[in-house]
């Protein structure tokens, strides 16, 4: 008797998140496993701006949370435009 109507194609890996320690399934064998919840937290922190700090690269106000650079300097947008 099959409980689910689908069967995964390829291999499935049972991994443990390196941040919170919860187990999750993935179709990829990750070297640094991170679950969906922790990944969303990391993404939201990268989109948070600390307005009181000054960028170490260009001197503009507002840097990415926990970093020393603004978006343009951190992701190299200025280099692509020039």
Secondary structure, 3 states (H helix, E strand, C coil): CCCCCCCCCCCCEEEECCCCCCEEEECCCCCCCCCHHHHHHHHHHHCCEEEEEECCCCCCEEEECCCCCCHHHHHCHHHHHC
